[in-house]
């Protein structure tokens, strides 16, 4: 299908979201891949991952780029040849990218009950404001917290960062769609503005470094 949504966050930050309804064959025909990325997609065992990978290239086209403008550093972090910041995410039938002059990270997650079982692995101080008894709201809140920490991790991309021990998300209201998070890792302290919204049964979260 065409581009699902474009968000002009500010004058120098854009978010592009794709709903993946096309077949692998259709997506493959509509994008051009570098030889390195062709090898990557050939090595993927899951067609779902292949379609997600190709839909990101469709999003690059929507933003005026191609796969040839994208490269990955030795840590696997994506970069654009023109120096703009980019972050990439895909989950099930959605893919998204954020492109900015600022340092940014993005994540999209399906809201699932499974997240309750792993909450102890990525939450710490957040339990002080989470209400477990309101199950549906609890799942949505946990998904925001996970997405925020994942987006921050994508920005820093440093070995040893613990979601539970090093990243804290401030209390937030689901209706306000924004909060603040802090990263404390070694001697590093960074603060991030976090923004989130629901897209069908998914939560999209993006982080901008303050």
N, C-alpha and C positions, 0 to 999 in steps of 0.2 A: 504494500500500500504506500501511498505518498507519505511524506514527513508527517508524523503524528502531532508534533508540537514544537514550536520555537519560542524560547523565552529570551527576551532582550532584558537581561538583568540590570545592566547599566550601559553607559556609552561604550565600554570596552570589554564587556563580558556577555557572551551568548551561550545558550544551552539549546542543544538540538536533540530531539527524542524521536525514535523510530519504533513503530509497532511492527514486529516481524510476522508478516502473514505470507510472504513469498516463499517459494520452494528454494532449496539450495541452488538448483540449476538456474532459476531466474535471476537470483542475486548474483551468481557467479558471472553470468553473461553481461551484467550491467556495470561491473566495476573492473578496474585494471589493478593488478597486483604486482608488486616488486617480486623478483625471483625468490628473495628470502621469505617473503610472506606467503608465496605460493607453496614453498616447502613446509611452512608452519601449518597451513590449512590442510595440506595433504597428510600431515601427521596426526591430525585430530580424528579421534575415533567416534566422537559424537557429532551427528548432523546438527543437533541443536547448537553446539558450540561453533560449528562451521557457519551456520546461518547468523549467529550473533556476531562473529568476526566480520563477515561480509557486510552486515547491516551497519557496522561502524564505518566501513569504507563508503557506504551510501551517505552516511551522515557527514563524513569528510567532504564529499562532493557537494552536499547542500551548503556547507560552510565555505565553499570556494577552494577546497584543497583536494588532493588525491592521496593515494597510498604512498606515492613517491615523495610527498612532502612530509611524511611521518617517519620517524626513526626511534629506536629504543636504545637506551644506554645499557651499560654492562649489568645494571641492577634490574633491567626490564621495565624501566619507567619510560613512558612515551614522551616525545618532544616533537615540535614542529620546526622545520628548517628556517622559518622566518623569525624564530625567537619567541613567538607567543607561547603561553602556557596552555597545555591541553591535559585533560584527564578523561578516561574512558571507562564505561561500565556496560555490562549487559547481563540480563537475568531472564531466563525463559523467553517470553515473547516481546521483551522490551530491550532496547539499547539506547544509550545516551552518551553524548560528549559535551564537555564544557571547554570553551576556548576563551582566553582572556589575556590582557596585559598584566594581570595580577597573578599571584600564586594561588592555584585553585585545585580542588579535588572533588570527585563526584562518585556517587554510588546509588544503585537502584536495587531494591530488594522486594521479593514477594512477601507479603504479610502471612506468616505461617505459625501455627501453634507450636511447632518444633522449637521456636526460638525461646520459649519458656524453659525448656529443659537445659539449654546451654547458657542461660542468663548469668549464672554464677561465674562463668568463664570470662565474661567481658564487662560485667558491671561491678562496681564497688560502692562509691559514694552515691551513685544514682539510686540505690535502693532506699535511701532516706526519703525520697519524694515519690517513688513508684507505689501505686496501689494495686496489689496483686489480686484483690477480690473482684475488681472490675476487669474481667478477663479480656474482652475485646479491646478495651482501651490499653490494657497492660501490654498486649501484643503489639499494638501500634506504637506505643511509647518505646518498647524495646527495639523495634525495628528502626525507629529514628535514631536511637542511641547507637546501635550497631552501624547504621549507615554513616553517622557522623564520624565515628571512630575509623571506619574503613576509608572515608574520604580524606581524613587527616593523615592516616598511614600512607595513603597514595601520594600525598604531598611530600612527606618526609622520606618515606621509602628507606628506612634505616633498620638494619638487622638489630634485633633485641628489644624493639618497642613492644610493650605489652598493652593491649587494649584495656585490660583491667587495672593495671598498676600505674600506667603512665599517661592515660588520657581520661579526663573527667568532663562530663557534659552537664552543664548547669540545668537546673529545673526549668521546665518549659510547659507551655499550654499548647495542645495540639491545634487549637483554633488560631493561634498567633503565628504559627509557621516559621518561627525562628528562635534561636537561642545562641549561647556562647559555649565554647569548649576550650579547655586548656591542655596543653601537652607539657609534661615535665619529664625529661629524659636526660639522665646524666646532669650536665650543667646547663642544659637547654631549657628555656621556658618560652613557649609560643602560645598566643591566644588567637582563636579563630571565631569568625562569625559563621553560624550554621543556619542554613535555610532548608526547609523541607516542604513537601506537598505530596498528596496522594494522587496517583494515576491508576484508576480502576482499583485492583487489589494490591497495588505496589506502592512503595514509598520511595520517592526520589529525594536524595539529600545531597547538598553541595556545601562545601566549606571554602571560605576565603580567609587567607591569613591576614590578621590585623596589622 
